[in-house]
Amino acid sequence: MNIDIKEVKTKKDLRKFIHLPASLHRNHDAWIPPIYADARTYFNPKKNKGFEYSDTVLALAFSNNNLVGRVMGLINNRYNKIHKEDHARFEFMECINDQQVAHSLITFVEEWAKEKGMKKLIGPLGFSDKDPQGFLIEGFEYTAILETACNHPYMVDLITNEGYAKKIDLNDYLIKVPEKIPELYKRIYTRVTNQSDFKIIEFKKRKELKPYIVPVFRLMNETYEKIYGYVPMEEDEMIKYANRYLPILDPEFAKIVTINDELIGFAIAMPDLSRGLKKSKGYLFPFGIFQILHSMKTTNHLVLLLGAIKSEYRGMGTDAMMAIKMLETAQRRGIKTIESHLILENNDKMNAEIIKAGGEVFKQFRIFQKDI
């Protein structure tokens, strides 16, 4: 098989890059399309600040003029400088089940990275940990959620055959919403609210969230600093990121804790929109946005997106305050299950908290690495 690798240079090339997964996953029930309007924004250097501090390359693989694969290579110069690394990354790798195609794609990125002076290639990993991370290695039977990988099992074999080994795994937990709030949470909530100045804030409208957007991201910068793959955000990035997701966030699933009007903790979840994304095929117009919003209103599955607590207030009951309010809202809205989203396997405290809440790992993702 002759494999031709072509860099993405034109709008037509980029469209092929964005839409290739739809054909590769045509009969893959667990796959969901991206929101294509969001994908176009993501790959637009004028709208995605990640391109300002990263070197990037996008490539397509062709065989006999048929599109058979894609890959993105990137070097996050900001992250490398902070962590004193010379690592490149590969992301959005998709291809047919053919070792020669996979070899051609990953070799292209390796050679590109070596020319830039990099010593190691890691992935799948994007600009930051907010992008899809890793290849799915367990839980292939479960439907994907927004901003997580959904690959065929063969992709794991293809990358392993190219000499890539485990860098780190990420766990995705499933938690059943209890019929009654655990008494332990109730006792902690009562104690904390009676004996401290902690105040929990809940929301009904999206516009009520706006004053908290920048403080939330500032707290993320402070508390996510040591999380693998996380890149500190500048304030204009915070606003752009919020604008991407605020239109589809359900304000009732945002919980914030303050003390003396200072934000010290937050938890944000989102009703699962995968069913609506499938129906809309990733397009918001003319009717897709209504299908997505309807699925979010009628789903019984909730996805945890983000959360953090200021270090000096951990272990003081703030997590229980947010948990009990999130569970109460989930019960009221008919939610039966909660998905934790991805948690690094070495984040012992978070893994322990989720397990204590009844969570069981049902999907697992792996980031790979190779010296180049």
Stockholm file with secondary structure:
# STOCKHOLM 1.0

chainA/1-372         MNIDIKEVKTKKDLRKFIHLPASLHRNHDAWIPPIYADARTYFNPKKNKGFEYSDTVLALAFSNNNLVGRVMGLINNRYNKIHKEDHARFEFMECINDQQVAHSLITFVEEWAKEKGMKKLIGPLGFSDKDPQGFLIEGFEYTAILETACNHPYMVDLITNEGYAKKIDLNDYLIKVPEKIPELYKRIYTRVTNQSDFKIIEFKKRKELKPYIVPVFRLMNETYEKIYGYVPMEEDEMIKYANRYLPILDPEFAKIVTINDELIGFAIAMPDLSRGLKKSKGYLFPFGIFQILHSMKTTNHLVLLLGAIKSEYRGMGTDAMMAIKMLETAQRRGIKTIESHLILENNDKMNAEIIKAGGEVFKQFRIFQKDI
#=GR chainA/1-372 SS CCCEEEECCSHHHHHHHHHHHHHHTTTCTTCCCCCHHHHHHHTCTTTCGGGGGEEEEEEEEEETTEEEEEEEEEEEHHHHHHHTCCEEEEEEEEECSCHHHHHHHHHHHHHHHHHTTCCEEEESCCSSTTSCCSEEEECTTSCCCTTSCCCCTHHHHHHHHTTCEEEEEEEEEEEECCSSCCHHHHHHHHHHHHHSCEEEECCSSGGGTGGGHHHHHHHHHHHSTTSTTCCCCCHHHHHHHHHHHGGGCCGGGEEEEEETTEEEEEEEEEECCHHHHHHHTTCCTTTHHHHHHHHHHHCSEEEEEEEEECGGGTTTTHHHHHHHHHHHHHHHTTCCEEEEEEEETTCHHHHHHHHHTTCEEEEEEEEEEEEC
#=GC SS_cons         CCCEEEECCSHHHHHHHHHHHHHHTTTCTTCCCCCHHHHHHHTCTTTCGGGGGEEEEEEEEEETTEEEEEEEEEEEHHHHHHHTCCEEEEEEEEECSCHHHHHHHHHHHHHHHHHTTCCEEEESCCSSTTSCCSEEEECTTSCCCTTSCCCCTHHHHHHHHTTCEEEEEEEEEEEECCSSCCHHHHHHHHHHHHHSCEEEECCSSGGGTGGGHHHHHHHHHHHSTTSTTCCCCCHHHHHHHHHHHGGGCCGGGEEEEEETTEEEEEEEEEECCHHHHHHHTTCCTTTHHHHHHHHHHHCSEEEEEEEEECGGGTTTTHHHHHHHHHHHHHHHTTCCEEEEEEEETTCHHHHHHHHHTTCEEEEEEEEEEEEC
//
